[in-house]
Amino acid sequence: MPDKAVVTSAQRIGVIGMGVMGKNLALNMVDNGYPVSVFDLDAQRVAGAVAQAEQEFGCNSALQGCQSLEQLLSQLTSPRIVILSVPAGAPVDSVCHALLKAGLDAEDIVVDTGNSLWTDTIAREQHFQGKFHFFSSAVSGGEVGARFGPSLMPSGEMQVWQQLAPLWHAIAAKVDPETGLPVSRTAAGQTKAPALQQGEPCAAFIGPAGAGHYVKMVHNGIEYADMQLICEAYHLLSSALGMTAVEIAAVFDSWDKGPLNSYLMAISAEVLRQQDPVTGAALVDMILDKAGQKGTGLWTAVSSLELGTPAPTLAEAVYARALSARHELRQRLSQTLPVGRCDISGAAVSETDKTALISALESALLCGKIAGYAQGFQLMADNAATQGWQLNFADIARIWRAGCIIRAGFLQHIVAAYEAEPSLAHLFAAPEFNRLLTEHITGLRQSLVFGIQQGIPMPCLTSALSYYDSYRSARLPANLLQGQRDYFGAHSFERHDAPAGQHFHLNWSGDRQQHAVN
Ligand code: 6PG
């Protein structure tokens, strides 16, 4: 592709899909001085976006509604930039084909911002090669992020990124580069906000096609684990310590001021504090304990299994949602299965023990969080190696510090770890994480001992400790496992006292002599 001018704020941008994300991304672009033409198969959604823009920016707003793809393309100048915000999967392909029919040409750029499966993105870039530039940019941050600054994970042709970068940098969330903390564009309760000039944008080119969506998929895998870890802490505090939702909210608020500071911690406190408008009880007590999922956590777990990258905490978070969804069976079995308490007297926990437990649980969450991120980053590194991508992990941590769902103060440590050692083998190997684990691992162990005795399920916390203990073990019982495999399947084994890669088989059913295997 020949050199192209970068997109300027004089250039009109097309946005297709006026669902929550598409509409808010379009309004964000208008905030930042970009005129936008929008289209959706549902004309009411287009009308809704136009009405909202008029309400916010006045009658002659820079957001124009279109009744057809042809009309949308006619309003854009070449090379046209069309942003897709449509459901992942078949709708992305059908819009791309419809755009081609409507007159898209070879220089035009289509950017998929949905939660697409990364392998679909690679296939699409190849499929549409020569017809138009298929580019992708994963987006995190939900409705508010899309409107006031999301975290953006673009990937595809570098030259397309160079054209798109000013627009992407403008609409992205911003971070104070010194503190690593988000720079807010809105005051509390505000519904519109001016463009932000200062701060480091949470948008960085990730790599070739598919890389951005892979990184976003892992972001969501970590998101699942982060959420489940917080839920396990809530479960322990409510079921084992008998604390109310409002009391737990106060604990979460205090944790949010320390090393666990994060968006998910803050919103969890807010959810816990919310009163049910119908009954007046705590809303959380009225919400059915049956989790949904759209698939990105599952893809992360599948990818970890395919790559052979241990990511048990991320996978357990997916299983936890699946198990919660078997609501009826749980109701039935909860009547018949005993807890099998070991050395718990049944006496109420004293106030001193309660304070100590809450403090241990804070440490437990921090260790669980470190394990989850370590698994996610290792997964990205392993997939990058198989795909030949050069991922910049400091950049990935950097663009997750604001805008996205897993934004957290803690990400600043990950930025520093990868800045100090770009090819870091594992987060546990970074001095700062070693220090944090050394300081807090006892709290994780204590919390689990208590929770397990009480019969509280804590799949993510438990898996995090096993993951930690496995890496801490110079020797694991896989020696016996290899013996078992060799016994029934002649699968062979290596020996401590022989060169690596040299395999042996023992004639288990015969003379029990060992033979070298090639
Ligand atoms: C984000 C979120 C967003 C969404 C996912 C997860 O980064 O903005 O991850 O992509 O919340 O769809 O949804 P599920 O929990 O339903 O899988």
Residues whose N, C-alpha, C, O or C-beta is under 5 A from the ligand:
A	BS01	6PG	V139 S140 G141 G142 N220 G292 Q293 K294 G295 T296 I405
